[in-house]
Amino acid sequence: MEQQIRFCKTSDGVRIAYATVGQGPPVVRVLGWFTHLEVEWENPIWRSFIDGLSRRLTLVRYDGRGMGLSDREVKDFSPEGHVRDLEAVVDAVGLEKVALFGPSHGGPTAIAYWARHPDRVSHLIPYGSFPRLRLLDTEEGRQGFEAMLTLVRQGWGSDLPTYRQLFTSLFMPDAADIDAIRAFNEMQRVSTSAENAAAFVSALRDIDVRQLLPQVRAPTLVIHRRGDTMVPFELGRELAAGIPGARFLPLEGRNHFYLPNEPVGEIICKAVEEFVGVGGEAGAVAAPSGLVTILFTDMEGSTTLTQRLGDANAQDVLRTHNAIVRDALKAHGGSEIKHTGDGIMASFPLASSALGSAIAIQRAVAAQVREHPEMPLRVHIGLNAGEPVAEDEDLFGTAVQLAARICAHAEPGQIVVPTVVRELAAGKGFLLADLGEVALRGFEDPVRLYEVRWEA
């Protein structure tokens, strides 16, 4: 199987080389560092990454402006310019939706692209990424950054690898294979000029997507190695914490650029496959603990609907409800536990994912009714978090019973949660209004409830 290299042009006139390989759901590797499509294809270090992600996916890679097979004579290496490159590639590939795998500064580029084209992104997968470079916040960090730029300007294109060795040692400090070190050094040299490398690195200080994170609604999986020497682990955690419903997959190791002999490569490939829906439900990355969030939906007056509309028409309304709920579960990593006749019970590994799904359901129901005013569809939603008992592909226990009672208490169009869900989702950008303490059937003590605001 050979890669297919083609060219496209950005909105500011830069020709970008891109390559596709594999079959399956499309995943675009967003530019994170210097690339060269031909060198990557021929060298076993990069080929391992390509083969891993393209075995069950359609992998799209591209050379960014100023590097590889793309136009070298460019001046604009700003974050805006990198978004233009990605826009041109996604448009050229001609797919309605793609998943974006964003290593390093490709993560912020992918997030900025989502902000402009939310309907074109199926999933976001930042790897070893960050919302902003923290080292620029201190004088020591700024001085170090300037020293690094000086090294790039003076010796990037030199035959001596000393100047580029700084980045090689940061990307893969645990590389014992001298051939891998030489290959990475050479890749950097042939991929771009010293002038372009300096302009590229200098523009990294302009990256800042912190304000965009709370707005992201695409299913997001953030992957980061605990000892990453290129991008500190705390920045990956900050990225995941800022995106509502984002899943965080921490992995061991220090190499930012993982090598073919590292088992972590297979873990990442499988996680990406599962997250985009290959070999299981989309978003189905295993939760690390027994704590789950339970969501119940319940259609308003389903028995009355059947009497008023007849069996066939009432069933049409129920099918619409089911489709809306299942689409939201798929988009936010939820698992359907069972159909309750008038609604659906689901579980989520994260409270923020459950809230994101609940909001998506209510918004989709509202949109459906706007388009079809004659459709009598209104939905109650209640959530709770705890450690239920799993048995025979079902969940049981107090956590489930309380979620069902909270759903029954909710009004049509409402999303109601208890204190535990509110606390688990704190800082994720959700708006909640205190409903006070409420007595629920079967529970001796009152439960403090909150309404999740979703209409704004």
Beta strands, then each sheet from edge to edge (+ up, - down):
strand 1: 4-9
strand 2: 15-21
strand 3: 26-29
strand 4: 58-62
strand 5: 98-103
strand 6: 121-127
strand 7: 221-225
strand 8: 247-251
strand 9: 292-299
strand 10: 335-339
strand 11: 344-348
strand 12: 379-386
strand 13: 389-391
strand 14: 394-396
strand 15: 415-418
strand 16: 431-438
strand 17: 447-453
sheet 1: 1+ 2- 4+ 3+ 5+ 6+
sheet 2: 7+ 8+
sheet 3: 10+ 11- 9+ 12- 15- 17+ 16-
sheet 4: 13+ 14-
end
